[in-house]
C-alpha cells in the first residue's frame, strides 16, 4: 500500500495558498507520485504563474489531517525560516470573529497540539545510557508507569518483588530485559518530557493573551518562539 502526502503550493509574496494537492493512498502499482515540474504542467493555477514566485511545502501522508479537516482556512507565514509544516497558519474561526474568539480558538488549537506532541514519542537514554526514541501513546504511558511502579518495590527491597523481571523496548525494537533502575529512569524521562510540553503550552497561551490583533494571534503555532522583552 502506497501513501502519498499532500503538497501545499503558495504565493511567496503574500503567503496565500494556491493549491492543496490532497493526499492519496492505494496499491503500489496504481499510484505514482508526481514531481513538482509535473504539477506545474498539470494544474492551471500553477502553470499560469512564474515558477520562482511559488513556494511548496511537502507533507507526509496524514500529517496535520486533524487541522485540515476542522479549519476554516489556512495560509503560509512567509517570515518563517525554514518554511515547512510549522509555517502553515490555520484559522478556526469565521472572518467576523472577535479578537477574543480568535484567541480562544488559538488556545484550543495549542492545547490539542500539546496533547499530540505528548503522544508522538520522546527520547531517553534510560537503557544502557543509549539515546533512543520511545513511543508515548496512552497505552505506552500506562506500560511505562506500570514497570516503574513495580521497579520501585524491587529497588525498595520488598522481599516478594526481588525476583521480578522487567521487559521493554524502544521504538521499532523487540522487548528486551531491563533493570529496575532503567525502568525508573525511563519513567522520569517521560515525566520531564511531558512537563516540558505542558509548560510550553501554558507559556504560548499566556503569550497569545498579550497579543492585540487577530493577525498576530493567527500566526502563533506550536513552534513559535516567544519574543523576550
Secondary structure, 3 states (H helix, E strand, C coil): CEEECCEEEEECCCCCEEEECCCEEECCCCCCCCCHHHHHHHCHHHHCCCHHHEEEEECCCCCCHHHHHHCCEEEECCCCCCCCHHHEEEECCCCCCCHHHHHHHHHHHHHHHHHHHHCCCEEECCCCCCCEEECCCHHHHHHHHHHHHHHHHHHCCCHHHCCCCEEECCCCCCCEEECHHHHHHHHHHHHHHHHHHHHHHHHHHHHHCCCCCHHHHHCCCCCCCCCCC
